[in-house]
Amino acid sequence: MSPSPTRGPLLLGVRHHGPGSARAVRAALEAARPEAVLIEGPPEGDALLPLAAEKGMRPPVALLAHAADDPGRAAFWPLAGFSPEWVAIRWAQEHEVPVRFIDLPAAHSLATAADGPDGAGAEPDAVRLDPLAVLAETAGYDDPERWWEDVVEHRGARGTGDVLDAFEALGEAMGALREAYGDGGHRRDLVREAYMRQRMRAARREFGDAYAVVCGAWHVPALRAKATVAADKALLSGLPKVKVETTWVPWTHRRLARAGGYGAGITSPGWYAHLFTAADRPVERWLTKVAGLLREEDRQVSSAHVIEAVRLAETLAAMRGRPLPGLTETLEAVRAVMCDGSDIPLALIEDRLVVGDVLGEVPDGAPVVPLQRDLTRQQRTLRLKAEAQDRELELDLRKDTDTAKSLLLHRLRLLGIGWGAPVASRAGTGTFRETWRLRWEPELSVRIAEAGIWGTTVLGAATAKAEADAAAAEELGEVTALAEQCLLAGLAQALPAVLRALADRAALDTDVARLAKALPALARSLRYGDVRGTDATALGAVAAGLAERICVALPSACTAGLDADAAAELRGHVDGVHGAIGLLADADEGLRARWSAVLAVLADRDTVPGVIRGRAARLLLDDGRLPAEETARLMGLALSPASSPADAAGWIEGFAGGSSGGGTLLVHDDRLLGLIDAWLVGVPERAFTDVLPLLRRTFGAYEPGVKRTLGELVRRGPGGAAAAASASAAPEGFAPELDPERADAVVGLVRMLLAG
């Protein structure tokens, strides 16, 4: 059967990614047997169409087009296995019929403000009409998805109507909508349709009217209209143009979802994929999948649950006058029967099955930039498979393979290819452990194309980008972060350029806060270098010089002129520098002594804000460089009546606040607790109201047990800690001190008890 000459070519208006449309397209092509198939899509993809027939091609996939000189200017044309366009492509290839794309070339659409998979710019104030919503409302439906399921998706199940007549009816409906609403406010549709008509004229010269066109149903009336060649040329004249490159890339069901921002998206790609592949009993098969998923999550779901859910879904559909249960009825049945009315497991089903994380594949023969080819090779070597769902990867850097995986992921991050993100490790806190959360997004293909300007391999590209970033960095913090990235990524060749930039920025920077902020990153970099076997000697010299400058400049920077916010920020920098010097002191013990001298100056200088003085005293005490008597003296001075309540409260916060174990220190040092208690009692009422938020922040961070003990000690009054200690040290029937001989006598009995 071939199209009637009076009717012209076969125009098959479809809904993008509609399984009912896909089945109808295949049936229509089988019935009409056209000599060529034209499909809505960029003509630059014609050369890539043969790859669709290769064994390694598994949808969902997308045709990617990007500007050759600017890979970031890109557009995707996604296709799923249930997309009518994909079905038409495969039908044409199976029947050895020419198949071509006829939409506006990507060379034009990328030269304008591209706004999605249609690949053409739109007026910013234009509002696209949703034809399905209008038709659904006209038919008395409040949900376009439900109307589409009833009218199209379930047609095959009912076995009614002629498929070609159905396409004719849909085309007439779209014609009525366009007549009533115009072109929907988008001039780009007029331009695209003018180009499609040109391609159809070329096909008519080659095949007569014996060809089929598969396009969005909205375009059918315009393609059927009698437009002149001159009018179409006028619409297409003067369009900007760029050179483009195209390829196939993997896509995901999740990225087909409308919720992901895809303009032609659907709400339930996983459900639609099921409808397309389940030729018979789709509801029963779907609910069996749901039961399997719930069982994997340790929920008790039996065959009886599946049977009951099927019956409930069919009953709901009959009550609502629907030909078959749709997604709405199916999910309601699942919620009632399998989820005990809970929305929590239902949300899992909607995420995993209704939407889904299916990731497509493309054959090795698809054209790619050299960087992508190198990345693919490393992924296979390291057995790092790209997956659409989140996956945690635990790495042990003592193993060569895990180290190689870490280097690859860090290099990709430096290139802006965020395949993996570091997360806190649950396996331990050693520096040889790393945990990554991996998730492959289709947009990463664009990022890879963009990064291809830096080199043909991941290592070479990351090295070149690091060197360029070092030269362009304006602030010290940027370069220190880059140095850390280079060590994590094992970019030994980029380190000299980064270190030169680091030394230059450090020499010119006089802001002690920026210097203090940069030092911890350098210290971490040295630690990572040690773990990964990277030579970081030059980095150590820069870090040591930075630490010396901080030691000289910090006391003068901590003046009484600082406001509360600046003082709190500087207190944080003091903590960071202290930890960094602890790492650097292994190579320079004298540095630790010089830093301790700086802390002693800060702790004893009354012009330094209280929060910094208190913190300096605490750090010295923890390092064993401040005797207990001197600590009590400094606290007494800070909490004397001569000090302002706000400054005294700041001293307490610096000394005992945060997660530094200050509460435990006060529990075990009755003298320090007594000083704070006495000061607190003597604070005037008006001043107490001012310092209360600061005190609550300090003591509120303590663990409940510590707060309870402190309250008990304060309730007992002076000497309470000592009394409590003595009371707990010698309970009734026990001597104040341990008797070694009597203790040894019971060792054997204890061992027997433990062994039993």
LUMVEX-611583 format. One line per field, with one value per residue (C-alpha): residue in one letter; z, y, x. Coordinates in steps of 0.001 Angstrom, whole numbers. Example, Ala and Ser with C-alpha at 12.3 -4.5 7.8 and 13.67 -1.06 7.14 Angstrom:
BEGIN
type = A/S
c3 = 7800/7140
c2 = -4500/-1060
c1 = 12300/13670
***
This chain:
BEGIN
type = M/S/P/S/P/T/R/G/P/L/L/L/G/V/R/H/H/G/P/G/S/A/R/A/V/R/A/A/L/E/A/A/R/P/E/A/V/L/I/E/G/P/P/E/G/D/A/L/L/P/L/A/A/E/K/G/M/R/P/P/V/A/L/L/A/H/A/A/D/D/P/G/R/A/A/F/W/P/L/A/G/F/S/P/E/W/V/A/I/R/W/A/Q/E/H/E/V/P/V/R/F/I/D/L/P/A/A/H/S/L/A/T/A/A/D/G/P/D/G/A/G/A/E/P/D/A/V/R/L/D/P/L/A/V/L/A/E/T/A/G/Y/D/D/P/E/R/W/W/E/D/V/V/E/H/R/G/A/R/G/T/G/D/V/L/D/A/F/E/A/L/G/E/A/M/G/A/L/R/E/A/Y/G/D/G/G/H/R/R/D/L/V/R/E/A/Y/M/R/Q/R/M/R/A/A/R/R/E/F/G/D/A/Y/A/V/V/C/G/A/W/H/V/P/A/L/R/A/K/A/T/V/A/A/D/K/A/L/L/S/G/L/P/K/V/K/V/E/T/T/W/V/P/W/T/H/R/R/L/A/R/A/G/G/Y/G/A/G/I/T/S/P/G/W/Y/A/H/L/F/T/A/A/D/R/P/V/E/R/W/L/T/K/V/A/G/L/L/R/E/E/D/R/Q/V/S/S/A/H/V/I/E/A/V/R/L/A/E/T/L/A/A/M/R/G/R/P/L/P/G/L/T/E/T/L/E/A/V/R/A/V/M/C/D/G/S/D/I/P/L/A/L/I/E/D/R/L/V/V/G/D/V/L/G/E/V/P/D/G/A/P/V/V/P/L/Q/R/D/L/T/R/Q/Q/R/T/L/R/L/K/A/E/A/Q/D/R/E/L/E/L/D/L/R/K/D/T/D/T/A/K/S/L/L/L/H/R/L/R/L/L/G/I/G/W/G/A/P/V/A/S/R/A/G/T/G/T/F/R/E/T/W/R/L/R/W/E/P/E/L/S/V/R/I/A/E/A/G/I/W/G/T/T/V/L/G/A/A/T/A/K/A/E/A/D/A/A/A/A/E/E/L/G/E/V/T/A/L/A/E/Q/C/L/L/A/G/L/A/Q/A/L/P/A/V/L/R/A/L/A/D/R/A/A/L/D/T/D/V/A/R/L/A/K/A/L/P/A/L/A/R/S/L/R/Y/G/D/V/R/G/T/D/A/T/A/L/G/A/V/A/A/G/L/A/E/R/I/C/V/A/L/P/S/A/C/T/A/G/L/D/A/D/A/A/A/E/L/R/G/H/V/D/G/V/H/G/A/I/G/L/L/A/D/A/D/E/G/L/R/A/R/W/S/A/V/L/A/V/L/A/D/R/D/T/V/P/G/V/I/R/G/R/A/A/R/L/L/L/D/D/G/R/L/P/A/E/E/T/A/R/L/M/G/L/A/L/S/P/A/S/S/P/A/D/A/A/G/W/I/E/G/F/A/G/G/S/S/G/G/G/T/L/L/V/H/D/D/R/L/L/G/L/I/D/A/W/L/V/G/V/P/E/R/A/F/T/D/V/L/P/L/L/R/R/T/F/G/A/Y/E/P/G/V/K/R/T/L/G/E/L/V/R/R/G/P/G/G/A/A/A/A/A/S/A/S/A/A/P/E/G/F/A/P/E/L/D/P/E/R/A/D/A/V/V/G/L/V/R/M/L/L/A/G
c3 = 0/-883/-87/-2404/-4835/-3902/-257/-820/1394/4596/7479/10842/13632/16922/20526/21237/23446/23307/23207/21689/18928/18452/17972/15654/13574/13105/12125/9696/8072/7759/6114/3772/2944/1941/-193/2204/5756/6816/10539/12623/13604/12538/9079/10454/12081/8780/8667/12132/11402/10349/13909/15147/13605/15299/18093/20599/20296/23117/23732/25427/23485/22193/19135/20381/18247/19433/17898/16735/18201/21379/22620/25408/22811/22362/21935/22429/20527/22913/21689/23772/22600/22767/20831/17520/15763/16929/15819/12397/12073/12914/10609/7701/8390/8734/5372/3694/3079/3007/6253/6727/9225/7963/10834/10825/10787/14098/12329/12380/15697/17632/16104/17828/21425/21589/24167/24305/22206/19458/18771/17746/19510/20722/21581/25319/25837/23780/25518/23820/23607/25039/22405/24449/27384/25150/23532/26934/28347/25303/25879/29528/31073/33728/33124/29648/30547/31395/28217/26137/27757/27065/23497/22240/24592/25040/21426/20600/23615/22490/18905/17411/14641/11614/12432/9383/10156/13690/12365/10049/12963/15106/12245/11807/15545/15428/12406/14350/17270/15051/13385/16779/18566/15760/15778/19574/19749/18348/15145/15332/14481/11267/10359/11160/9202/6205/6185/6586/3599/1557/2452/1574/-1860/-2406/-1351/-3721/-6637/-5697/-4523/-5668/-2881/-1746/1402/5034/7474/11225/13189/16144/15594/15992/12728/10536/9440/8480/6453/4680/3885/385/1045/-1824/-2325/-2308/1041/2634/1240/2670/6132/5892/4367/6513/9262/11220/10919/12779/12120/14196/15166/15991/17718/19641/23444/26141/27666/30657/31351/34166/31703/29535/32409/32240/35861/34717/32655/29269/27274/25328/28393/29781/33368/33470/31108/33024/32833/29124/28460/30201/28168/24970/25788/27553/24608/26780/30381/31060/34451/35796/34581/36029/39450/39424/38926/41805/44055/43153/44011/47360/48228/47526/50147/52678/52535/52833/49469/48284/45107/46812/47107/43347/42546/44869/43450/39899/40890/42645/39671/37258/39553/39799/36000/35526/38050/36192/32761/31543/29043/31071/34319/33774/35866/38268/39066/39245/41750/43855/44012/44914/47695/49209/48862/48835/50755/53585/52641/53093/50663/51550/49630/46930/46419/45911/43260/41469/41487/40468/38174/37058/36146/36355/35870/32680/30922/27211/25347/22072/19902/19853/16267/17270/16646/19836/20753/21602/25269/25396/23778/26420/29221/27847/27715/31340/32451/30965/32337/35849/35585/36392/34664/33998/35737/35918/39592/42606/43544/46399/45681/48571/47688/49546/48267/49340/46355/42904/41159/43728/43496/39717/40135/42574/40238/37326/39312/40688/37208/35836/38646/37800/34197/35318/34592/37793/37406/41034/44215/47355/50451/54047/54338/56479/56386/58451/58811/57525/54818/52647/52367/49961/49309/46127/45070/41334/39017/35247/33714/29926/30107/31036/27361/26665/29490/27966/24568/26186/28046/24800/24044/26810/25439/23965/27202/30672/32165/29498/29563/33365/33379/30763/32512/35893/34415/32737/35918/37916/35502/35575/39344/41075/44736/46938/47998/44399/43883/47163/46295/42866/44407/46550/43475/41586/44343/44657/40879/40640/38215/38852/35604/36514/40037/39072/37357/40208/42854/41027/40969/44636/45663/43665/45181/48703/48397/47326/49724/53003/54387/57297/57160/53563/54443/57394/55237/52636/54985/55999/52354/51783/54859/53650/50275/51850/53693/50501/48749/51352/51050/47253/46950/45261/45653/47449/48667/46880/48287/51790/51365/50280/53201/55705/54367/54622/58225/59131/57691/59659/62885/62311/61207/63341/66709/65168/63195/66379/67810/69976/66966/65517/65678/66944/63509/62446/65747/65400/61840/62939/65818/63192/61254/64428/64762/61125/61365/64589/62911/59825/61851/63654/60271/59149/62451/61618/59147/61233/65010/65466/63697/66473/69090/67168/66826/70556/71250/69060/70957/74263/73067/71974/75252/77443/75482/76801/73515/71757/71636/74340/71973/70480/73871/75249/72202/72331/76011/75325/72451/74643/77471/75184/73838/77377/76981/79520/83180/85014/87391/84503/82847/86015/86208/82650/83236/86438/84606/81748/84146/86581/87235/85181/82004/80117/80351/76559/76373/79277/77643/74430/76397/77760/74269/72874/75745/76371/73372/70290/70002/71575/74742/76861/78898/79861/80877/83221/84715/85725/86738/89737/89853/86292/86798/90018/88292/85589/88203/90313/87298/86070/89439/89518/86030/86324/85247/82218/81006/81614/79128/76510/77020/77466/73723/73621/76765/75499/72265/74271/76772/74556/72313/75140/75225/77501/79954/80299/80855/83484/85360/85230/86637/89496/90296/90292/92541/95131/95240/95781/96083/94556/91962/94492/96847/94068/93002/96510/97057/93848/94404/97615/97785/100938/101442/99260/100208/98829/96739/94906/96739/94062/95967/96564/92969/91600/93626/91636/88163/87680/88689/86346/83454/84157/84184/80943/79249/80249
c2 = 0/3436/6903/8108/10824/12891/12912/13791/12437/10579/13089/11373/13898/12506/13322/13267/10266/8871/5054/5079/7362/5081/2003/3933/5171/1646/428/3320/2739/-966/-148/2608/1248/4657/4870/7356/8587/12194/12924/16088/16593/18470/17489/17449/14154/12373/11018/9526/7695/4418/4114/3660/176/-950/-3494/-1143/1458/1242/4067/6385/8354/11896/13573/16216/19213/21875/24829/23768/26862/26911/23459/25077/26226/22933/21361/17836/15897/13009/9758/6852/3371/4432/7691/7715/9218/6356/3777/5445/5449/1763/857/2622/888/-2523/-2017/-388/2809/6205/8139/11808/14645/17711/20216/23563/22867/23126/25468/28080/27244/27305/30643/32132/31867/28114/27121/23399/20289/22023/23826/27186/30511/31871/35291/35847/36958/34162/31600/28220/26795/23284/21665/18495/20529/22357/19147/17444/20345/20330/16631/17272/16096/18054/16106/16066/12932/10990/12174/11110/7664/7132/8411/7200/4883/2484/2440/-660/-2441/-1696/-2645/53/2592/2831/4036/6306/7874/8522/10536/12416/13263/14466/16637/18200/18912/20672/22649/23877/24859/26784/28547/29542/30385/31239/29806/29794/32979/31505/32821/30021/27508/29399/29352/25666/24767/26753/24714/21436/22322/22932/19494/17979/19614/18047/14650/15040/15599/12353/10091/11760/11630/8157/9352/9768/12606/11982/15214/16847/16914/20702/21075/18906/21679/23941/21187/20433/24102/25491/27827/29314/28704/32458/32908/30126/31516/34911/33415/31613/34380/36018/33395/33399/30297/28585/25488/22566/19083/16274/12905/10459/10542/8400/9842/8877/8399/10929/13577/12839/13903/17300/17905/18019/21144/19410/21375/18372/16154/13714/13048/9284/7977/4717/4018/4866/2539/-226/431/258/-3024/-4824/-5890/-7707/-7370/-4143/-3475/-6974/-6836/-3345/-4308/-7329/-4935/-2809/-5857/-6802/-3328/-3299/-6727/-5444/-2773/-5515/-4849/-7803/-8016/-11276/-12479/-11865/-8187/-8046/-9732/-7422/-4327/-5379/-5778/-2417/-614/-2165/-1238/2374/2577/1185/3643/6531/5346/4660/1856/534/1462/4279/5388/7269/4226/1951/4147/4578/802/384/2963/1316/-2348/-2576/553/439/3945/5417/7945/7042/3729/5246/8021/5334/3651/6940/7704/4271/2963/5805/7991/5661/5907/3897/5059/4447/3392/4438/2325/2843/4076/7266/10327/11823/14369/12776/13650/11568/8660/8778/9012/6027/4009/4828/4052/589/-9/1037/-579/2693/2353/5469/5073/7347/6728/7806/5374/5589/4563/3761/4072/2888/4980/2316/291/1231/780/2877/5575/5657/6036/8907/10683/10374/11761/14668/15524/15519/17847/20254/20217/21039/17529/16765/13043/12466/14529/13757/12948/12088/8549/6064/3502/5539/8865/8006/10167/7068/6763/8572/8292/9568/9887/9193/10116/10433/13193/13555/17188/15925/15079/18813/19500/16942/18605/21981/20607/19177/22539/21842/18582/15161/13183/13700/14130/16557/18593/18847/19908/22599/23941/24057/26068/28462/28847/29607/32359/33874/33668/37031/36026/33935/31684/30678/29571/27656/25789/25056/23735/21388/20212/19585/17364/15481/14989/14047/16873/16994/18848/21644/22167/24363/26923/26809/27204/30165/31826/30920/32457/35604/36093/35337/37863/40622/39873/41825/40862/38517/37110/35962/34558/32691/31361/30077/28240/25325/24427/24286/22120/19740/19654/18551/15781/14611/14736/12420/9957/9894/9853/13267/15390/18506/19873/23185/23521/22957/25863/28179/27060/27616/31127/31860/30650/32919/35943/35096/34826/38320/40028/38382/40169/43621/42540/41442/44868/46131/48028/44830/44527/41338/39743/40481/39161/35952/35487/36031/33575/30969/31768/31298/27799/27032/28262/26303/23068/23810/24509/21239/19528/21676/21370/17822/19341/22445/22067/25672/26807/25351/27275/30534/30004/29282/32585/34353/32681/33754/37366/37159/35563/38184/41397/43243/45137/41864/41029/38625/35873/35729/35987/33160/30990/31569/30597/27432/26360/26874/24902/21994/21905/21773/25148/27030/25894/25542/28363/30732/29702/30566/33925/34833/33826/35859/38933/38426/38036/40783/43650/45902/43987/44739/41955/41555/41146/38694/36650/36637/35310/32484/31637/31581/29464/27039/27346/25283/21576/21873/19971/23113/21632/18589/20855/22808/19588/18479/21859/23179/26337/27450/26596/28589/31660/31545/30977/33905/36203/35172/35869/39350/40479/43428/42698/45019/43689/40092/40546/41665/38777/36045/35083/34694/32561/30389/29811/28809/26438/25279/23416/21084/17501/16878/14824/17581/20224/18051/17548/21244/22102/19680/21067/24649/23645/22243/25547/26217/23040/21046/19426/18357/17064/15145/13709/12570/11129/9176/8070/6116/4510/2702/-526/556/2029/5449/3876/581/-2284/-3994/-7298/-7692/-6690/-9318/-11990/-11659/-11544/-15300/-15343/-12456/-14271/-17400/-15361/-13596/-16857/-18463
c1 = 0/1319/-13/-2730/-1555/-4572/-3638/9/2784/1967/2141/2372/1900/3148/3713/7434/8251/4715/4625/1129/2391/5393/3208/908/3846/5146/1664/1202/4598/3872/545/1777/5269/6732/9863/11521/11059/11662/11991/11953/15601/18756/20062/23634/22645/22031/25581/25111/21860/23556/24910/21333/21332/24548/24508/26138/23376/20848/18365/17729/20312/20505/21853/24277/25208/27619/29406/32861/34536/32446/31366/29385/26839/25066/21661/20336/17683/16817/15296/14006/13138/9472/9993/8074/11100/13337/10772/10614/14408/14647/11738/13422/16736/15089/13333/16362/14421/16206/15741/16650/16292/14418/14288/16111/19872/21680/24090/21315/19666/22954/23839/20772/19659/19122/16579/16308/16029/14093/17338/15924/15723/12410/11151/11644/8033/6490/4298/3997/506/130/-2099/-2637/-3918/-6397/-7647/-7935/-9915/-12181/-12835/-13722/-10449/-8581/-5352/-3729/-1748/-4912/-6628/-3638/-3596/-7293/-7288/-3909/-2032/-4956/-6130/-4149/-5534/-9111/-8379/-10623/-10162/-7907/-4421/-4162/-7525/-6328/-3378/-5724/-8011/-5108/-3837/-7276/-7483/-4108/-5257/-8277/-6056/-3644/-6525/-7934/-4667/-2251/1287/1496/3586/6812/8276/10842/8094/7399/11099/11458/8333/9541/12755/10826/8665/11804/13112/9749/9881/13297/11921/8966/11356/13124/10291/7103/4518/5587/7358/6351/7039/7249/7053/5357/1610/1620/3557/1297/-1133/1790/3481/227/-458/151/3068/5045/8751/9378/7628/9668/12920/12056/11624/14963/17054/19693/19737/23021/25155/27988/30048/28773/29873/27447/27527/25394/25608/23953/20794/18673/15001/15282/16455/13422/11186/9543/10544/14180/13521/13193/10603/9309/9540/7006/6012/6586/9300/9720/5993/5921/8860/6936/3777/5804/7553/4682/2563/13/-1243/713/-885/-173/3427/3903/2605/4910/7831/6565/6385/9960/11216/9442/10821/14325/13596/12636/8903/6549/4769/3196/1539/-1790/-891/-257/-3578/-5495/-3763/-4676/-8314/-8397/-6764/-9299/-12187/-10999/-10682/-14227/-15676/-14033/-15120/-11592/-10873/-7917/-6182/-3743/-800/-3082/-5222/-2193/-362/-3487/-3848/-183/-450/-3535/-2554/1241/2290/-274/-1402/2092/3547/7162/7429/5206/7777/10433/8283/7684/11406/12721/9983/7723/10713/13714/17455/17939/21112/21549/24674/26271/28596/32322/32100/30274/32457/33890/36514/39894/39417/36225/38036/40783/38222/36303/39535/40337/36786/37093/40581/39564/36118/34387/31043/28993/25627/22614/21843/23891/26625/29122/32692/35051/38739/41832/44741/47220/46012/47268/43904/42050/44711/44293/40511/41026/43438/41007/38071/40107/41405/37878/36743/39545/38305/34770/33475/31613/31086/32078/31906/33977/31905/32726/34042/32138/34938/37405/39159/42625/44138/44487/40684/38410/34693/33052/29450/29234/26377/26605/24496/24090/25254/28726/29189/29080/31533/33910/33636/34338/37362/38710/40325/42879/44221/43554/44023/42587/46065/47235/44035/44012/47668/47124/44029/45773/48622/46193/44143/47293/48277/44791/44219/44130/43792/46034/43157/42485/46070/46298/43095/44547/47773/45719/43795/47028/48383/45103/45053/48725/49556/53300/53985/51570/52948/55949/53698/51198/53909/55441/52029/51565/54878/54163/50677/51931/54758/52378/49532/49720/46308/47024/43485/43982/47416/45940/43108/45560/47940/45646/45067/48820/49315/46606/48266/51524/49708/47992/51330/52809/49925/50036/53823/53939/57055/55821/59172/58735/55228/56574/59014/56188/54037/56845/57441/53723/53667/56600/54813/51692/53702/55096/51891/49199/49737/49448/46366/44550/43840/41021/39653/38172/34410/32776/32356/35944/37263/35251/36548/40131/39639/38686/41852/43911/42443/43219/46811/47338/46262/48347/51480/50904/51301/54231/56122/57176/59603/60448/60206/61320/58146/56006/58000/57653/53921/53588/55337/52770/49928/51499/51562/47921/46838/48530/47871/44806/44320/43479/39733/38630/37542/41058/42833/40727/41357/45108/45170/43227/45498/48582/46977/46101/49673/51080/52792/50662/50738/47456/48382/49063/45804/43898/45705/44791/41181/41065/42318/39858/36927/37896/35468/37756/36884/33701/31104/31047/34830/34796/32038/34070/37078/34949/33697/37223/38513/35670/33345/32740/33523/36983/36156/35856/33010/35050/37926/35651/34279/37765/39206/37289/39362/38493/34836/34799/36263/33573/30858/31994/32192/28780/27165/28686/27611/25181/21623/21649/24997/23883/21040/23590/26023/23385/23188/26960/26985/24144/26047/29113/27521/24667/27133/28174/26953/23952/26021/28609/25935/24284/27559/28417/25002/25484/28938/27671/24749/27164/28982/32726/34722/31902/34093/36683/34004/32327/35661/36542/33059/33183/36779/36101/32651/31689/33671/36606/39951/40934/43712/44164/45949/48096/48435/44705/43996/46385/44643/41422/42995/42702/39043/38232/39910/37863/34653/35500/36509/33207
***
